[in-house]
Amino acid sequence: MKKLATKITIKDEVALLKRGIAGLKRESNAKIKKLESQVKSQEEDAQEKREEIEKLKTQLGKKTRLLSQLKKESSSKVKELESKIQEMTEELGKGRKELQASKRILDEREVDLNRLREEVEYKNKQLASKDMEMESYKKATEERIFQLEAKVKELEVKAAEPSATPPL
């Protein structure tokens, strides 16, 4: 009976082991399926991320080209503006020089005008002095004429008197 009992126990153990193996197979299959599912999910995520990376690379390339183009345009506009500023600065410099030359001429003309005013004022004073001198001379002359006319009348009166009275 011992043999039988050991056989039964071996059979039981074998059955137990088979059940354990079947359970382990189920568990391992479930774990494998779960892991395969996770791997598949991760692969899908990785693929999505690769696609997104490619999309982002494409966008980055476009934006890089756009940025490069904008830099060129910006550089061109900056050079154009700098050129205009240079041109305007030169024009302002010319304008300043012309203005200074005009101011210098104006100052010279003002000096000439002041000199001419002083000359006219001096001439006017001379004329006024001459006018006064002439007026004085005229008065003196008129007075002298008046005196001479009076003397002529006196002489005429004297000359007429002796002819009216006979000489003695």
Secondary structure, DSSP 8 states (H G I E B T S, - for coil): -HHHHHHHHHHHHHHHHHHHHHHHHHHHHHHHHHHHHHHHHHHHHHHHHHHHHHHHHHHHHHHHHHHHHHHHHHHHHHHHHHHHHHHHHHHHHHHHHHHHHHHHHHHHHHHHHHHHHHHHHHHHHHHHHHHHHHHHHHHHHHHHHHHHHHHHHHHHHHHHHHHHS---
